[in-house]
């Protein structure tokens, strides 16, 4: 008689303590494949004295297993300035890796994929900022953290979606330029008496949400709580129950515990928050960020094995850009 061959659910899975974090999202047969890269990454982190910063838009297999510091852009910027690791691997997009390098000039900063860009960062250049200064002399420029180091270097201070209003008001100016996200600028303008001059950049994830999406969600899921990122169009924001950064949305879910909820932001954000709240019903209208999905366990492993791709910033740009980020962190 032939004996049955044990399947993946019939034998002990590798790294069981980590699998417990993601078992509601990752099936056992998939985990058996992922665990090889995860185990190698954990070993390489110890050997390289490395830390992995994982943005909220990373997939759960990265976010919940190999990420040492997780959060939104502001949280990653703050923690990047505090880490004692010799090597920082940014599981996110390129502008985030540049920001980590600005705050850690003596450390090695790696981005696992050179293709992990950002539509917002690509929507404006340093030359554009210089032209804005000529057109609006004396008006302070607030650059979203979703910009290149070269753009930050031409600005007065940075902001994130979580602290944009606070930064704008802290400048004490009647009028500011806020770039590059038009919708974030328009949404902040509704909350403050400061006149805001906006750029025409958009996030390719958030700009796709529409008022019709929300109306359909409310019609098909009665009683649903709708949360939106402030990079969404203002007409979308106006129909939502709560608007905030990815960190603020996660905090809202944990605090208010809505029975049924939808997060109008990138796909993996809902997946990651849902794993913390198994008793809540998450509806997922999925707008995926192709740039964030360039980061995988496989290329994180290769980054640590080969110490690529190293992120550098020219010294003259870095010195000026660093001041704008540090000013943001000082304001909060």
MARFI-954971 format. One record per residue (C-alpha): residue number from 1; residue in three letters; x, y, z. Coordinates in pm, 1 decimal, padded with zeros to 6 digits. Example, Ala and Ser with C-alpha at 12.3 -4.5 7.8 and 13.67 -1.06 7.14 Angstrom:
REM residues 2
+-----+-----+----------+----------+----------+
!   i !  aa !       xx !       yy !       zz !
+-----+-----+----------+----------+----------+
!   1 ! Ala !  01230.0 ! -00450.0 !  00780.0 !
!   2 ! Ser !  01367.0 ! -00106.0 !  00714.0 !
+-----+-----+----------+----------+----------+
END
This chain:
REM residues 332
+-----+-----+----------+----------+----------+
!   i !  aa !       xx !       yy !       zz !
+-----+-----+----------+----------+----------+
!   1 ! Unk !  00000.0 !  00000.0 !  00000.0 !
!   2 ! Unk !  00128.7 !  00344.9 ! -00089.5 !
!   3 ! Unk !  00151.2 !  00590.7 !  00198.6 !
!   4 ! Unk ! -00001.3 !  00931.7 !  00156.5 !
!   5 ! Unk !  00246.1 !  01213.0 !  00110.3 !
!   6 ! Unk !  00198.6 !  01478.4 !  00377.6 !
!   7 ! Unk !  00065.4 !  01806.1 !  00243.2 !
!   8 ! Unk !  00166.8 !  02150.8 !  00371.0 !
!   9 ! Unk ! -00115.7 !  02153.6 !  00624.6 !
!  10 ! Unk ! -00018.8 !  01808.7 !  00758.5 !
!  11 ! Unk !  00330.3 !  01902.2 !  00876.4 !
!  12 ! Unk !  00478.5 !  02175.4 !  01087.1 !
!  13 ! Unk !  00521.9 !  02501.2 !  00899.1 !
!  14 ! Unk !  00853.2 !  02690.3 !  00919.1 !
!  15 ! Unk !  00879.4 !  03000.4 !  01136.3 !
!  16 ! Unk !  00547.2 !  02933.3 !  01311.8 !
!  17 ! Unk !  00564.4 !  03244.1 !  01532.6 !
!  18 ! Unk !  00582.2 !  03466.3 !  01224.6 !
!  19 ! Unk !  00321.5 !  03270.0 !  01034.3 !
!  20 ! Unk !  00078.5 !  03329.1 !  01320.6 !
!  21 ! Unk !  00088.8 !  03700.2 !  01232.8 !
!  22 ! Unk ! -00027.3 !  03650.6 !  00874.0 !
!  23 ! Unk ! -00209.8 !  03317.8 !  00868.3 !
!  24 ! Unk ! -00543.0 !  03483.7 !  00791.2 !
!  25 ! Unk ! -00389.6 !  03635.1 !  00479.2 !
!  26 ! Unk ! -00128.4 !  03383.4 !  00361.0 !
!  27 ! Unk ! -00231.0 !  03020.8 !  00296.1 !
!  28 ! Unk !  00000.3 !  02746.4 !  00430.3 !
!  29 ! Unk !  00117.0 !  02633.3 !  00087.0 !
!  30 ! Unk !  00225.2 !  02989.1 !  00002.7 !
!  31 ! Unk !  00395.5 !  03031.7 !  00338.9 !
!  32 ! Unk !  00610.0 !  02726.7 !  00276.8 !
!  33 ! Unk !  00754.7 !  02912.5 ! -00022.8 !
!  34 ! Unk !  00783.1 !  03256.3 !  00140.2 !
!  35 ! Unk !  00950.9 !  03124.1 !  00455.0 !
!  36 ! Unk !  01279.4 !  03054.7 !  00274.0 !
!  37 ! Unk !  01324.1 !  03421.8 !  00185.7 !
!  38 ! Unk !  01200.7 !  03536.1 !  00526.7 !
!  39 ! Unk !  01445.2 !  03310.6 !  00711.0 !
!  40 ! Unk !  01732.4 !  03429.7 !  00492.8 !
!  41 ! Unk !  01637.3 !  03795.4 !  00547.0 !
!  42 ! Unk !  01626.8 !  03753.9 !  00925.3 !
!  43 ! Unk !  01974.5 !  03597.0 !  00916.8 !
!  44 ! Unk !  02114.4 !  03864.8 !  00687.0 !
!  45 ! Unk !  01975.3 !  04143.0 !  00905.9 !
!  46 ! Unk !  02171.4 !  04007.9 !  01200.5 !
!  47 ! Unk !  02490.1 !  03968.2 !  00996.0 !
!  48 ! Unk !  02468.2 !  04313.5 !  00837.2 !
!  49 ! Unk !  02338.6 !  04499.4 !  01144.9 !
!  50 ! Unk !  02049.4 !  04601.7 !  00924.4 !
!  51 ! Unk !  01700.9 !  04728.5 !  00988.3 !
!  52 ! Unk !  01404.2 !  04720.4 !  00749.6 !
!  53 ! Unk !  01168.1 !  05017.9 !  00732.0 !
!  54 ! Unk !  00835.7 !  04900.4 !  00586.2 !
!  55 ! Unk !  00567.8 !  05143.1 !  00472.0 !
!  56 ! Unk !  00199.6 !  05077.6 !  00538.7 !
!  57 ! Unk !  00147.6 !  04997.5 !  00169.5 !
!  58 ! Unk !  00378.3 !  04696.5 !  00175.3 !
!  59 ! Unk !  00217.6 !  04353.9 !  00149.8 !
!  60 ! Unk !  00152.8 !  04169.4 !  00478.5 !
!  61 ! Unk !  00426.4 !  03911.0 !  00413.9 !
!  62 ! Unk !  00678.2 !  04198.7 !  00428.0 !
!  63 ! Unk !  00502.9 !  04432.4 !  00670.9 !
!  64 ! Unk !  00429.0 !  04177.2 !  00942.7 !
!  65 ! Unk !  00731.1 !  03945.0 !  00921.0 !
!  66 ! Unk !  01054.3 !  04123.5 !  00823.3 !
!  67 ! Unk !  00967.2 !  04489.9 !  00883.7 !
!  68 ! Unk !  01141.1 !  04622.0 !  01196.9 !
!  69 ! Unk !  00993.7 !  04971.3 !  01178.6 !
!  70 ! Unk !  00652.7 !  05009.4 !  01016.8 !
!  71 ! Unk !  00423.1 !  05301.8 !  00954.8 !
!  72 ! Unk !  00346.4 !  05599.4 !  00735.2 !
!  73 ! Unk !  00599.3 !  05839.3 !  00584.6 !
!  74 ! Unk !  00619.8 !  06052.4 !  00899.5 !
!  75 ! Unk !  00676.2 !  05754.2 !  01128.3 !
!  76 ! Unk !  00945.5 !  05614.5 !  00899.6 !
!  77 ! Unk !  01118.1 !  05953.3 !  00879.5 !
!  78 ! Unk !  01119.1 !  05989.0 !  01256.4 !
!  79 ! Unk !  01246.6 !  05638.8 !  01321.2 !
!  80 ! Unk !  01507.0 !  05659.8 !  01045.4 !
!  81 ! Unk !  01664.0 !  05944.5 !  01242.1 !
!  82 ! Unk !  01682.0 !  05729.8 !  01556.6 !
!  83 ! Unk !  01805.1 !  05393.0 !  01436.5 !
!  84 ! Unk !  02143.4 !  05257.2 !  01547.8 !
!  85 ! Unk !  02163.4 !  05006.4 !  01262.2 !
!  86 ! Unk !  02449.6 !  05033.6 !  01014.9 !
!  87 ! Unk !  02229.1 !  04945.5 !  00717.9 !
!  88 ! Unk !  01876.9 !  05065.2 !  00640.2 !
!  89 ! Unk !  01665.5 !  04879.1 !  00385.1 !
!  90 ! Unk !  01367.4 !  05083.9 !  00272.7 !
!  91 ! Unk !  01069.2 !  04866.4 !  00186.1 !
!  92 ! Unk !  00885.5 !  05148.5 !  00017.1 !
!  93 ! Unk !  00960.1 !  05386.8 ! -00267.2 !
!  94 ! Unk !  01263.6 !  05586.1 ! -00368.4 !
!  95 ! Unk !  01181.3 !  05922.4 ! -00208.5 !
!  96 ! Unk !  01145.5 !  05743.2 !  00126.2 !
!  97 ! Unk !  01490.6 !  05590.7 !  00086.8 !
!  98 ! Unk !  01631.6 !  05934.4 !  00002.5 !
!  99 ! Unk !  01470.8 !  06077.1 !  00316.4 !
! 100 ! Unk !  01625.8 !  05799.7 !  00525.3 !
! 101 ! Unk !  01964.6 !  05879.7 !  00370.9 !
! 102 ! Unk !  01923.8 !  06251.4 !  00442.8 !
! 103 ! Unk !  01870.1 !  06174.3 !  00810.5 !
! 104 ! Unk !  02142.1 !  05907.4 !  00822.1 !
! 105 ! Unk !  02424.1 !  06037.1 !  00600.1 !
! 106 ! Unk !  02682.4 !  05800.3 !  00749.9 !
! 107 ! Unk !  02468.8 !  05487.7 !  00712.9 !
! 108 ! Unk !  02417.0 !  05264.9 !  00411.4 !
! 109 ! Unk !  02063.1 !  05298.1 !  00275.6 !
! 110 ! Unk !  01934.3 !  05039.2 !  00028.0 !
! 111 ! Unk !  01627.8 !  05032.5 ! -00197.1 !
! 112 ! Unk !  01547.0 !  04678.8 ! -00317.9 !
! 113 ! Unk !  01414.9 !  04797.5 ! -00657.0 !
! 114 ! Unk !  01523.6 !  05099.8 ! -00857.6 !
! 115 ! Unk !  01182.1 !  05095.2 ! -01025.4 !
! 116 ! Unk !  01000.9 !  05176.7 ! -00700.2 !
! 117 ! Unk !  00915.8 !  05536.0 ! -00785.2 !
! 118 ! Unk !  00618.9 !  05765.4 ! -00718.5 !
! 119 ! Unk !  00384.6 !  05957.2 ! -00947.3 !
! 120 ! Unk !  00382.8 !  06252.4 ! -00708.7 !
! 121 ! Unk !  00760.5 !  06272.5 ! -00682.4 !
! 122 ! Unk !  00780.5 !  06253.8 ! -01061.9 !
! 123 ! Unk !  00530.8 !  06539.1 ! -01107.3 !
! 124 ! Unk !  00767.2 !  06821.7 ! -01007.2 !
! 125 ! Unk !  01135.5 !  06909.9 ! -01042.8 !
! 126 ! Unk !  01377.2 !  07139.4 ! -00862.9 !
! 127 ! Unk !  01359.4 !  07373.7 ! -01161.9 !
! 128 ! Unk !  00981.6 !  07395.8 ! -01118.4 !
! 129 ! Unk !  01028.9 !  07503.0 ! -00756.8 !
! 130 ! Unk !  01277.4 !  07772.4 ! -00853.9 !
! 131 ! Unk !  01027.5 !  07910.5 ! -01105.5 !
! 132 ! Unk !  00760.7 !  07916.9 ! -00835.0 !
! 133 ! Unk !  00989.4 !  08126.0 ! -00616.1 !
! 134 ! Unk !  01033.9 !  08373.7 ! -00898.5 !
! 135 ! Unk !  00659.8 !  08394.3 ! -00954.7 !
! 136 ! Unk !  00570.0 !  08420.5 ! -00583.6 !
! 137 ! Unk !  00863.4 !  08599.7 ! -00415.9 !
! 138 ! Unk !  00866.5 !  08570.5 ! -00038.6 !
! 139 ! Unk !  00596.1 !  08303.9 ! -00022.7 !
! 140 ! Unk !  00717.3 !  08000.7 !  00178.7 !
! 141 ! Unk !  00720.4 !  07664.2 !  00004.4 !
! 142 ! Unk !  00599.6 !  07348.7 !  00178.7 !
! 143 ! Unk !  00701.2 !  07032.3 ! -00004.2 !
! 144 ! Unk !  00525.8 !  06705.4 !  00064.4 !
! 145 ! Unk !  00764.9 !  06434.0 !  00175.4 !
! 146 ! Unk !  00662.0 !  06255.7 ! -00146.7 !
! 147 ! Unk !  00922.9 !  06452.7 ! -00342.5 !
! 148 ! Unk !  01282.1 !  06406.5 ! -00450.0 !
! 149 ! Unk !  01570.2 !  06531.5 ! -00238.2 !
! 150 ! Unk !  01638.1 !  06792.3 ! -00507.8 !
! 151 ! Unk !  01286.7 !  06934.7 ! -00465.8 !
! 152 ! Unk !  01316.2 !  06928.0 ! -00087.7 !
! 153 ! Unk !  01641.5 !  07121.4 ! -00118.8 !
! 154 ! Unk !  01459.9 !  07405.0 ! -00297.7 !
! 155 ! Unk !  01181.2 !  07417.5 ! -00036.7 !
! 156 ! Unk !  01147.4 !  07574.5 !  00307.2 !
! 157 ! Unk !  00999.4 !  07282.1 !  00498.6 !
! 158 ! Unk !  00854.8 !  06937.2 !  00435.8 !
! 159 ! Unk !  00523.8 !  06793.3 !  00545.7 !
! 160 ! Unk !  00336.9 !  06464.6 !  00540.3 !
! 161 ! Unk ! -00034.2 !  06403.2 !  00504.8 !
! 162 ! Unk ! -00044.6 !  06357.8 !  00881.6 !
! 163 ! Unk !  00105.6 !  06695.5 !  00974.2 !
! 164 ! Unk !  00037.8 !  06913.5 !  00667.4 !
! 165 ! Unk ! -00205.1 !  07150.8 !  00836.9 !
! 166 ! Unk !  00020.3 !  07187.7 !  01141.9 !
! 167 ! Unk !  00321.3 !  07268.3 !  00923.7 !
! 168 ! Unk !  00130.7 !  07519.9 !  00710.5 !
! 169 ! Unk ! -00003.2 !  07704.6 !  01014.1 !
! 170 ! Unk !  00331.2 !  07693.9 !  01198.4 !
! 171 ! Unk !  00489.1 !  07908.9 !  00927.3 !
! 172 ! Unk !  00278.5 !  08207.1 !  01036.3 !
! 173 ! Unk !  00240.1 !  08327.9 !  00677.6 !
! 174 ! Unk ! -00089.2 !  08439.7 !  00519.4 !
! 175 ! Unk ! -00009.0 !  08248.6 !  00201.8 !
! 176 ! Unk !  00202.5 !  07940.0 !  00127.3 !
! 177 ! Unk !  00288.8 !  07726.2 ! -00172.2 !
! 178 ! Unk !  00215.7 !  07359.0 ! -00112.8 !
! 179 ! Unk !  00342.4 !  07098.4 ! -00355.3 !
! 180 ! Unk !  00313.1 !  06867.7 ! -00539.2 !
! 181 ! Unk ! -00023.0 !  06708.2 ! -00445.3 !
! 182 ! Unk ! -00308.4 !  06933.0 ! -00556.7 !
! 183 ! Unk ! -00575.0 !  06740.7 ! -00367.7 !
! 184 ! Unk ! -00385.3 !  06735.9 ! -00039.1 !
! 185 ! Unk ! -00332.5 !  07112.0 ! -00073.7 !
! 186 ! Unk ! -00700.3 !  07175.5 ! -00149.0 !
! 187 ! Unk ! -00812.1 !  06954.3 !  00140.8 !
! 188 ! Unk ! -00577.8 !  07131.8 !  00382.4 !
! 189 ! Unk ! -00694.0 !  07470.5 !  00253.4 !
! 190 ! Unk ! -01047.9 !  07386.9 !  00367.6 !
! 191 ! Unk ! -00921.9 !  07336.9 !  00723.1 !
! 192 ! Unk ! -00714.7 !  07651.7 !  00764.0 !
! 193 ! Unk ! -00733.2 !  08025.6 !  00706.3 !
! 194 ! Unk ! -00401.6 !  08020.9 !  00522.0 !
! 195 ! Unk ! -00423.1 !  08077.1 !  00147.0 !
! 196 ! Unk ! -00262.7 !  07782.9 ! -00030.1 !
! 197 ! Unk ! -00118.4 !  07787.4 ! -00379.8 !
! 198 ! Unk ! -00124.1 !  07432.2 ! -00514.3 !
! 199 ! Unk !  00071.9 !  07239.2 ! -00774.4 !
! 200 ! Unk ! -00107.8 !  07002.2 ! -01015.0 !
! 201 ! Unk !  00045.2 !  06670.6 ! -00906.3 !
! 202 ! Unk ! -00171.8 !  06371.4 ! -00816.8 !
! 203 ! Unk ! -00123.8 !  06027.8 ! -00662.0 !
! 204 ! Unk ! -00214.5 !  05763.3 ! -00918.5 !
! 205 ! Unk ! -00370.6 !  05550.3 ! -00643.3 !
! 206 ! Unk ! -00587.4 !  05807.8 ! -00468.1 !
! 207 ! Unk ! -00693.0 !  06017.1 ! -00767.0 !
! 208 ! Unk ! -00890.9 !  05718.1 ! -00900.8 !
! 209 ! Unk ! -01143.3 !  05716.9 ! -00615.9 !
! 210 ! Unk ! -01467.7 !  05891.8 ! -00709.0 !
! 211 ! Unk ! -01788.3 !  06007.0 ! -00536.0 !
! 212 ! Unk ! -01970.9 !  05731.2 ! -00725.3 !
! 213 ! Unk ! -01745.5 !  05476.1 ! -00553.9 !
! 214 ! Unk ! -01861.6 !  05599.4 ! -00214.6 !
! 215 ! Unk ! -02226.3 !  05611.3 ! -00311.9 !
! 216 ! Unk ! -02202.6 !  05253.4 ! -00438.0 !
! 217 ! Unk ! -02028.5 !  05141.5 ! -00119.6 !
! 218 ! Unk ! -02300.0 !  05292.7 !  00098.0 !
! 219 ! Unk ! -02574.9 !  05141.0 ! -00118.8 !
! 220 ! Unk ! -02428.6 !  04789.3 ! -00117.1 !
! 221 ! Unk ! -02294.4 !  04792.8 !  00241.2 !
! 222 ! Unk ! -02546.2 !  04979.1 !  00462.3 !
! 223 ! Unk ! -02389.6 !  05129.1 !  00772.3 !
! 224 ! Unk ! -02035.1 !  05117.0 !  00637.7 !
! 225 ! Unk ! -01781.6 !  05367.2 !  00773.3 !
! 226 ! Unk ! -01577.2 !  05527.8 !  00496.6 !
! 227 ! Unk ! -01224.6 !  05647.8 !  00568.0 !
! 228 ! Unk ! -01018.8 !  05833.9 !  00307.9 !
! 229 ! Unk ! -00664.1 !  05954.3 !  00259.6 !
! 230 ! Unk ! -00632.7 !  06333.0 !  00202.9 !
! 231 ! Unk ! -00465.8 !  06267.9 ! -00133.8 !
! 232 ! Unk ! -00815.8 !  06177.2 ! -00257.7 !
! 233 ! Unk ! -01010.2 !  06441.9 ! -00454.1 !
! 234 ! Unk ! -01196.3 !  06693.8 ! -00233.1 !
! 235 ! Unk ! -01534.0 !  06579.6 ! -00366.7 !
! 236 ! Unk ! -01448.8 !  06230.2 ! -00239.4 !
! 237 ! Unk ! -01326.2 !  06358.7 !  00096.0 !
! 238 ! Unk ! -01650.9 !  06552.4 !  00141.4 !
! 239 ! Unk ! -01852.4 !  06228.6 !  00138.3 !
! 240 ! Unk ! -01637.4 !  06036.2 !  00388.0 !
! 241 ! Unk ! -01676.6 !  05980.2 !  00760.8 !
! 242 ! Unk ! -01309.2 !  06035.5 !  00843.9 !
! 243 ! Unk ! -01007.6 !  06170.8 !  00655.0 !
! 244 ! Unk ! -00649.4 !  06117.9 !  00762.4 !
! 245 ! Unk ! -00306.3 !  05977.7 !  00693.9 !
! 246 ! Unk ! -00255.2 !  05603.5 !  00685.1 !
! 247 ! Unk ! -00147.2 !  05614.1 !  01049.8 !
! 248 ! Unk ! -00453.0 !  05819.3 !  01143.1 !
! 249 ! Unk ! -00682.8 !  05576.4 !  00962.6 !
! 250 ! Unk ! -00529.4 !  05280.3 !  01146.8 !
! 251 ! Unk ! -00567.1 !  05464.4 !  01477.8 !
! 252 ! Unk ! -00931.2 !  05546.2 !  01397.8 !
! 253 ! Unk ! -01013.5 !  05181.3 !  01329.9 !
! 254 ! Unk ! -00852.6 !  05073.5 !  01656.7 !
! 255 ! Unk ! -01020.8 !  05348.9 !  01856.1 !
! 256 ! Unk ! -01370.2 !  05356.5 !  01705.5 !
! 257 ! Unk ! -01391.7 !  04991.5 !  01600.1 !
! 258 ! Unk ! -01649.4 !  05035.5 !  01321.2 !
! 259 ! Unk ! -01825.3 !  04707.8 !  01249.6 !
! 260 ! Unk ! -01783.5 !  04747.4 !  00875.4 !
! 261 ! Unk ! -01521.9 !  04980.1 !  00728.9 !
! 262 ! Unk ! -01353.7 !  05072.9 !  00403.3 !
! 263 ! Unk ! -01018.8 !  05253.0 !  00367.8 !
! 264 ! Unk ! -00991.2 !  05457.8 !  00049.7 !
! 265 ! Unk ! -00619.7 !  05415.6 ! -00001.0 !
! 266 ! Unk ! -00373.8 !  05155.9 ! -00132.0 !
! 267 ! Unk ! -00473.6 !  04787.0 ! -00123.5 !
! 268 ! Unk ! -00223.2 !  04655.0 !  00127.1 !
! 269 ! Unk ! -00312.3 !  04914.1 !  00388.9 !
! 270 ! Unk ! -00646.7 !  04742.7 !  00446.5 !
! 271 ! Unk ! -00481.6 !  04401.2 !  00454.2 !
! 272 ! Unk ! -00233.6 !  04511.2 !  00719.6 !
! 273 ! Unk ! -00490.3 !  04683.9 !  00941.4 !
! 274 ! Unk ! -00736.6 !  04395.6 !  00904.7 !
! 275 ! Unk ! -00482.5 !  04149.6 !  01043.5 !
! 276 ! Unk ! -00484.8 !  04350.9 !  01368.3 !
! 277 ! Unk ! -00866.9 !  04349.5 !  01385.9 !
! 278 ! Unk ! -00999.7 !  04006.7 !  01285.2 !
! 279 ! Unk ! -01343.8 !  04082.1 !  01427.9 !
! 280 ! Unk ! -01408.8 !  04378.4 !  01198.2 !
! 281 ! Unk ! -01545.1 !  04358.1 !  00844.4 !
! 282 ! Unk ! -01313.6 !  04529.6 !  00593.8 !
! 283 ! Unk ! -01450.6 !  04604.8 !  00246.9 !
! 284 ! Unk ! -01168.7 !  04644.3 ! -00002.9 !
! 285 ! Unk ! -01206.0 !  04855.5 ! -00317.3 !
! 286 ! Unk ! -00855.7 !  04783.7 ! -00439.8 !
! 287 ! Unk ! -00644.2 !  05057.6 ! -00594.3 !
! 288 ! Unk ! -00294.9 !  04914.7 ! -00610.0 !
! 289 ! Unk !  00028.3 !  05114.8 ! -00616.3 !
! 290 ! Unk !  00247.8 !  04954.2 ! -00882.6 !
! 291 ! Unk !  00557.6 !  05119.2 ! -00738.8 !
! 292 ! Unk !  00512.5 !  04981.4 ! -00386.0 !
! 293 ! Unk !  00457.4 !  04637.2 ! -00534.6 !
! 294 ! Unk !  00805.4 !  04650.6 ! -00690.2 !
! 295 ! Unk !  00929.7 !  04560.3 ! -00342.2 !
! 296 ! Unk !  00923.5 !  04186.8 ! -00270.6 !
! 297 ! Unk !  01071.7 !  03948.3 ! -00020.4 !
! 298 ! Unk !  01297.1 !  03822.6 ! -00298.7 !
! 299 ! Unk !  01452.1 !  04158.0 ! -00379.4 !
! 300 ! Unk !  01480.9 !  04254.2 ! -00011.0 !
! 301 ! Unk !  01683.9 !  03937.6 !  00030.7 !
! 302 ! Unk !  01899.1 !  04021.4 ! -00272.7 !
! 303 ! Unk !  01949.2 !  04375.5 ! -00146.0 !
! 304 ! Unk !  02097.0 !  04243.1 !  00176.9 !
! 305 ! Unk !  02300.3 !  03972.7 !  00002.6 !
! 306 ! Unk !  02457.0 !  04208.6 ! -00250.9 !
! 307 ! Unk !  02422.3 !  04541.3 ! -00065.0 !
! 308 ! Unk !  02232.7 !  04695.8 ! -00354.6 !
! 309 ! Unk !  02087.0 !  04930.0 ! -00456.3 !
! 310 ! Unk !  02261.3 !  05192.4 ! -00246.2 !
! 311 ! Unk !  02088.2 !  05530.8 ! -00229.2 !
! 312 ! Unk !  02307.4 !  05839.8 ! -00233.6 !
! 313 ! Unk !  02233.9 !  06211.5 ! -00239.5 !
! 314 ! Unk !  02482.0 !  06471.3 ! -00365.6 !
! 315 ! Unk !  02630.4 !  06659.1 ! -00066.0 !
! 316 ! Unk !  02519.8 !  07005.3 ! -00180.1 !
! 317 ! Unk !  02160.6 !  06886.4 ! -00226.5 !
! 318 ! Unk !  02164.4 !  06675.3 !  00088.8 !
! 319 ! Unk !  02264.0 !  06960.7 !  00318.9 !
! 320 ! Unk !  01973.6 !  07180.9 !  00207.2 !
! 321 ! Unk !  01720.2 !  06898.5 !  00182.8 !
! 322 ! Unk !  01811.3 !  06770.8 !  00528.6 !
! 323 ! Unk !  01722.1 !  07107.4 !  00680.2 !
! 324 ! Unk !  01370.4 !  07094.9 !  00536.0 !
! 325 ! Unk !  01309.6 !  06746.3 !  00678.5 !
! 326 ! Unk !  01461.5 !  06832.9 !  01016.5 !
! 327 ! Unk !  01249.8 !  07147.3 !  01033.0 !
! 328 ! Unk !  00940.8 !  06935.9 !  00975.7 !
! 329 ! Unk !  01039.9 !  06692.5 !  01249.1 !
! 330 ! Unk !  01107.5 !  06980.9 !  01489.6 !
! 331 ! Unk !  00760.4 !  07125.0 !  01429.4 !
! 332 ! Unk !  00602.7 !  06779.4 !  01454.2 !
+-----+-----+----------+----------+----------+
END
